[in-house]
Amino acid sequence: MVPPSFDLWMVTLKDLFKNKPVVMYELAMLCRNPNHEPFGSCGKDLIASGLVVCEAGKWQVDQPIQNIVLSAFRGEEVQDMVFGSPVK
């Protein structure tokens, strides 16, 4: 069953992917590796989007968002990124 917040997060993630692909890439890297340090101002953009928090230098992504990103995001480099719905 898909949680009600899924559609809202997908809209946010699709917009991020379209308008700020490097920020989306950094989010995917944080979801894959919680010790990843976002590039440049990407961390500020992620915090502003409500997708992550950073407390005492430790980046955190809520589990539901992390699950969506890990299921929907493919690619190892920014230029190889593919983002699609994890729900068929």
MDAnalysis code that builds the backbone (N, CA, C; Angstrom):
import MDAnalysis as mda
import numpy as np

u = mda.Universe.empty(264, n_residues=88, atom_resindex=np.repeat(np.arange(88), 3), trajectory=True)
u.add_TopologyAttr("name", ["N", "CA", "C"] * 88)
u.add_TopologyAttr("resid", np.arange(1, 89))
u.add_TopologyAttr("resname", ["MET", "VAL", "PRO", "PRO", "SER", "PHE", "ASP", "LEU", "TRP", "MET", "VAL", "THR", "LEU", "LYS", "ASP", "LEU", "PHE", "LYS", "ASN", "LYS", "PRO", "VAL", "VAL", "MET", "TYR", "GLU", "LEU", "ALA", "MET", "LEU", "CYS", "ARG", "ASN", "PRO", "ASN", "HIS", "GLU", "PRO", "PHE", "GLY", "SER", "CYS", "GLY", "LYS", "ASP", "LEU", "ILE", "ALA", "SER", "GLY", "LEU", "VAL", "VAL", "CYS", "GLU", "ALA", "GLY", "LYS", "TRP", "GLN", "VAL", "ASP", "GLN", "PRO", "ILE", "GLN", "ASN", "ILE", "VAL", "LEU", "SER", "ALA", "PHE", "ARG", "GLY", "GLU", "GLU", "VAL", "GLN", "ASP", "MET", "VAL", "PHE", "GLY", "SER", "PRO", "VAL", "LYS"])
u.atoms.positions = np.array([
    [0.840, -1.187, 0.000],
    [0.000, 0.000, 0.000],
    [0.886, 1.251, 0.000],
    [0.553, 2.198, -0.822],
    [1.305, 3.449, -0.937],
    [0.775, 4.448, 0.093],
    [1.664, 5.019, 0.930],
    [1.206, 6.000, 1.927],
    [0.705, 7.277, 1.254],
    [-0.212, 7.994, 1.907],
    [-0.766, 9.231, 1.321],
    [0.297, 10.275, 0.978],
    [1.379, 10.299, 1.728],
    [2.427, 11.298, 1.488],
    [3.258, 10.990, 0.240],
    [3.110, 9.792, -0.313],
    [3.922, 9.378, -1.461],
    [3.788, 10.354, -2.628],
    [2.560, 10.706, -3.002],
    [2.352, 11.603, -4.147],
    [2.995, 12.970, -3.922],
    [2.884, 13.478, -2.714],
    [3.486, 14.770, -2.399],
    [5.005, 14.702, -2.550],
    [5.613, 13.643, -2.019],
    [7.062, 13.522, -2.120],
    [7.502, 13.307, -3.558],
    [6.734, 12.566, -4.325],
    [7.092, 12.351, -5.729],
    [7.066, 13.656, -6.511],
    [6.096, 14.516, -6.261],
    [6.041, 15.820, -6.929],
    [7.285, 16.636, -6.562],
    [7.623, 16.642, -5.294],
    [8.803, 17.379, -4.831],
    [10.077, 16.831, -5.481],
    [10.205, 15.505, -5.514],
    [11.402, 14.880, -6.087],
    [11.481, 15.087, -7.599],
    [10.366, 14.986, -8.301],
    [10.365, 15.222, -9.750],
    [10.772, 16.653, -10.065],
    [10.263, 17.608, -9.287],
    [10.621, 19.010, -9.490],
    [12.116, 19.225, -9.242],
    [12.613, 18.612, -8.199],
    [14.038, 18.708, -7.895],
    [14.875, 18.101, -9.021],
    [14.477, 16.951, -9.504],
    [15.196, 16.281, -10.584],
    [15.220, 17.146, -11.850],
    [14.093, 17.783, -12.152],
    [13.983, 18.605, -13.364],
    [14.754, 19.925, -13.236],
    [14.634, 20.586, -12.095],
    [15.169, 21.937, -11.954],
    [16.531, 22.025, -11.271],
    [16.871, 21.030, -10.468],
    [18.149, 21.049, -9.756],
    [18.712, 19.632, -9.722],
    [19.138, 19.122, -10.868],
    [19.587, 17.723, -10.917],
    [20.784, 17.414, -10.022],
    [21.664, 18.375, -9.813],
    [22.818, 18.114, -8.948],
    [22.354, 17.943, -7.497],
    [21.364, 18.728, -7.097],
    [20.811, 18.596, -5.747],
    [20.126, 17.235, -5.597],
    [19.397, 16.812, -6.628],
    [18.757, 15.495, -6.598],
    [19.813, 14.397, -6.508],
    [20.880, 14.548, -7.250],
    [21.980, 13.583, -7.192],
    [22.551, 13.507, -5.777],
    [22.758, 14.661, -5.161],
    [23.296, 14.686, -3.801],
    [22.334, 14.022, -2.819],
    [21.034, 14.203, -3.009],
    [20.049, 13.517, -2.168],
    [20.168, 12.007, -2.331],
    [20.279, 11.557, -3.559],
    [20.425, 10.118, -3.807],
    [21.699, 9.580, -3.151],
    [22.769, 10.342, -3.214],
    [24.017, 9.905, -2.591],
    [23.884, 9.847, -1.066],
    [23.163, 10.807, -0.486],
    [22.912, 10.778, 0.960],
    [22.066, 9.566, 1.352],
    [21.111, 9.216, 0.500],
    [20.272, 8.045, 0.779],
    [21.088, 6.757, 0.702],
    [22.037, 6.731, -0.192],
    [22.896, 5.549, -0.337],
    [23.967, 5.476, 0.741],
    [24.455, 6.649, 1.168],
    [25.566, 6.703, 2.117],
    [25.340, 7.873, 3.071],
    [24.905, 7.599, 4.296],
    [24.615, 8.695, 5.235],
    [25.850, 9.510, 5.624],
    [27.039, 9.033, 5.313],
    [28.261, 9.790, 5.594],
    [28.671, 10.695, 4.441],
    [27.899, 10.671, 3.351],
    [28.181, 11.525, 2.198],
    [28.051, 12.989, 2.608],
    [28.919, 13.821, 2.098],
    [28.876, 15.261, 2.353],
    [28.394, 15.956, 1.083],
    [27.219, 16.602, 1.119],
    [26.699, 17.263, -0.081],
    [27.653, 18.321, -0.626],
    [27.676, 18.438, -1.944],
    [28.538, 19.359, -2.672],
    [28.015, 20.788, -2.567],
    [28.915, 21.735, -2.339],
    [28.587, 23.159, -2.376],
    [27.361, 23.523, -1.560],
    [26.436, 24.232, -2.198],
    [25.222, 24.685, -1.512],
    [24.076, 23.673, -1.619],
    [24.350, 22.494, -2.141],
    [23.294, 21.484, -2.296],
    [22.667, 21.110, -0.956],
    [23.471, 21.046, 0.085],
    [22.944, 20.723, 1.403],
    [21.910, 21.740, 1.860],
    [22.194, 23.020, 1.636],
    [21.236, 24.082, 2.002],
    [19.944, 23.925, 1.207],
    [20.060, 23.603, -0.078],
    [18.866, 23.399, -0.909],
    [18.042, 22.210, -0.412],
    [18.730, 21.148, -0.002],
    [18.024, 19.964, 0.496],
    [17.314, 20.254, 1.812],
    [17.963, 20.993, 2.690],
    [17.329, 21.375, 3.950],
    [16.113, 22.256, 3.675],
    [16.263, 23.223, 2.772],
    [15.158, 24.121, 2.431],
    [13.974, 23.374, 1.829],
    [14.246, 22.279, 1.130],
    [13.175, 21.500, 0.512],
    [12.426, 20.641, 1.527],
    [12.999, 20.488, 2.726],
    [12.384, 19.651, 3.746],
    [12.691, 18.176, 3.587],
    [13.594, 17.846, 2.671],
    [13.908, 16.435, 2.405],
    [14.949, 15.862, 3.359],
    [15.767, 16.715, 3.942],
    [16.807, 16.258, 4.863],
    [16.926, 17.234, 6.028],
    [17.568, 16.772, 7.062],
    [17.970, 17.643, 8.165],
    [19.451, 17.392, 8.422],
    [20.094, 18.376, 8.988],
    [21.497, 18.231, 9.358],
    [21.632, 18.739, 10.782],
    [22.007, 17.835, 11.668],
    [22.204, 18.186, 13.069],
    [23.620, 17.802, 13.463],
    [24.357, 18.777, 13.959],
    [25.745, 18.565, 14.387],
    [26.588, 17.917, 13.296],
    [26.370, 18.351, 12.044],
    [27.142, 17.838, 10.919],
    [26.722, 16.464, 10.430],
    [25.657, 15.913, 10.993],
    [25.162, 14.592, 10.589],
    [23.903, 14.773, 9.749],
    [23.981, 14.305, 8.501],
    [22.865, 14.419, 7.560],
    [21.902, 13.260, 7.767],
    [20.598, 13.573, 7.772],
    [19.577, 12.547, 7.969],
    [18.459, 12.709, 6.956],
    [18.061, 11.575, 6.372],
    [16.932, 11.522, 5.457],
    [15.897, 10.607, 6.105],
    [14.650, 11.082, 6.227],
    [13.609, 10.235, 6.809],
    [13.470, 8.947, 6.004],
    [13.186, 7.867, 6.698],
    [13.109, 6.546, 6.065],
    [12.134, 6.485, 4.878],
    [10.919, 7.056, 4.978],
    [10.021, 6.982, 3.811],
    [10.596, 7.680, 2.573],
    [11.230, 8.833, 2.778],
    [11.842, 9.551, 1.653],
    [13.012, 8.745, 1.107],
    [13.812, 8.201, 1.985],
    [14.945, 7.384, 1.559],
    [14.466, 6.186, 0.739],
    [13.410, 5.544, 1.174],
    [12.873, 4.397, 0.437],
    [12.429, 4.792, -0.968],
    [11.744, 5.929, -1.077],
    [11.274, 6.395, -2.385],
    [12.463, 6.698, -3.288],
    [13.432, 7.451, -2.767],
    [14.591, 7.834, -3.582],
    [15.364, 6.602, -4.036],
    [15.619, 5.687, -3.139],
    [16.386, 4.491, -3.499],
    [15.643, 3.618, -4.508],
    [14.319, 3.645, -4.460],
    [13.523, 2.848, -5.398],
    [13.340, 3.534, -6.749],
    [13.379, 4.865, -6.752],
    [13.050, 5.607, -7.969],
    [14.260, 6.118, -8.738],
    [15.406, 6.168, -8.111],
    [16.588, 6.795, -8.694],
    [17.567, 5.741, -9.200],
    [18.043, 5.929, -10.416],
    [19.058, 5.051, -11.008],
    [20.180, 5.912, -11.569],
    [21.392, 5.416, -11.489],
    [22.540, 6.112, -12.052],
    [23.606, 6.341, -11.011],
    [24.839, 6.295, -11.457],
    [25.973, 6.491, -10.558],
    [26.565, 7.891, -10.666],
    [26.334, 8.578, -11.759],
    [26.860, 9.929, -11.981],
    [25.702, 10.844, -12.379],
    [25.884, 12.146, -12.212],
    [24.823, 13.111, -12.520],
    [24.322, 12.924, -13.953],
    [25.229, 12.775, -14.896],
    [24.838, 12.675, -16.302],
    [24.113, 11.368, -16.612],
    [24.190, 10.373, -15.741],
    [23.545, 9.076, -15.969],
    [22.219, 8.933, -15.222],
    [21.797, 9.979, -14.520],
    [20.617, 9.882, -13.656],
    [19.339, 9.584, -14.430],
    [18.559, 8.693, -13.865],
    [17.216, 8.409, -14.343],
    [16.334, 8.377, -13.109],
    [15.195, 9.043, -13.191],
    [14.271, 9.091, -12.060],
    [12.890, 8.742, -12.559],
    [12.241, 7.794, -11.918],
    [10.898, 7.384, -12.303],
    [10.139, 6.894, -11.099],
    [8.869, 6.684, -11.253],
    [8.045, 6.231, -10.139],
    [8.395, 4.800, -9.755],
    [8.575, 4.551, -8.460],
    [8.838, 3.179, -8.027],
    [7.562, 2.335, -7.952],
    [6.405, 2.986, -8.139],
    [5.114, 2.300, -8.088],
    [4.643, 2.061, -9.502],
    [4.315, 0.838, -9.811],
    [3.864, 0.501, -11.169],
    [2.359, 0.582, -11.251],
])
